[in-house]
């Protein structure tokens, strides 16, 4: 289901698949958490600024633990940096 959540967030599912995936996400707390995590991680990777209560920092810490590539000096919470080309 992780792949389906990812495809859902990326807009790569057909309409009938979207309805089924949303139903599965709504019915399963683990999938809802994954949907939220994937969505926030995607926003951070695209440079979309989000208000933070520490959650984004925990995501980045988890990404570093998993050795995901993050641009040096990138701060997803820096609004000025998000506006740079």
C-alpha positions in Angstrom: 0.0 0.0 0.0 3.0 2.4 0.5 3.4 2.5 -3.3 -0.3 3.3 -3.7 -0.1 6.1 -1.2 2.9 7.5 -3.1 1.1 7.2 -6.4 -2.0 8.9 -4.9 0.1 11.8 -3.7 1.8 12.1 -7.1 -1.5 12.1 -9.0 -0.7 9.0 -10.8 -3.8 6.9 -10.1 -6.9 6.6 -12.3 -10.1 8.0 -10.8 -11.4 4.7 -9.6 -8.1 3.9 -8.1 -8.1 7.2 -6.3 -11.5 6.5 -4.7 -10.3 3.1 -3.6 -7.0 4.4 -2.2 -8.7 7.2 -0.3 -11.1 4.7 1.2 -8.2 2.5 2.3 -6.3 5.5 3.8 -9.4 6.7 5.6 -9.9 3.2 7.2 -6.3 2.6 8.3 -4.5 4.8 10.9 -1.1 3.6 9.7 -1.9 4.6 6.1 -3.2 8.0 7.2 0.1 8.5 9.0 2.1 7.4 6.0 0.0 9.7 3.7 0.7 12.7 6.0 4.4 11.8 6.2 4.8 11.3 2.5 3.0 14.5 1.8 5.1 16.6 4.2 8.3 15.0 3.0 7.3 15.7 -0.6 6.6 19.3 0.3 10.0 19.6 2.0 11.8 18.1 -1.0 10.1 20.4 -3.4 11.1 23.4 -1.2 7.5 24.2 -0.1 7.7 26.0 3.2 5.5 24.7 6.0 4.9 25.9 9.6 6.8 23.7 11.9 6.2 22.3 15.4 9.3 20.1 15.2 7.7 17.6 12.9 9.7 18.7 9.8 12.9 18.5 11.8 12.0 14.9 12.8 11.3 14.1 9.2 14.7 15.4 8.1 16.4 13.5 11.0 14.7 10.3 9.8 15.7 11.0 6.2 19.3 11.5 7.3 19.2 8.3 9.2 18.0 6.6 6.0 20.8 8.4 4.2 18.5 10.3 1.8 20.4 12.9 -0.2 19.6 16.4 1.1 21.3 19.4 -0.4 23.9 20.9 1.9 22.7 24.0 3.7 19.0 23.3 2.7 16.6 24.5 5.3 12.9 23.7 4.4 11.8 26.2 7.1 13.6 29.1 5.7 11.1 31.1 3.7 13.8 33.2 2.0 15.6 30.1 0.8 12.4 28.6 -0.6 11.9 31.6 -2.9 15.4 31.4 -4.4 15.7 29.8 -7.9 
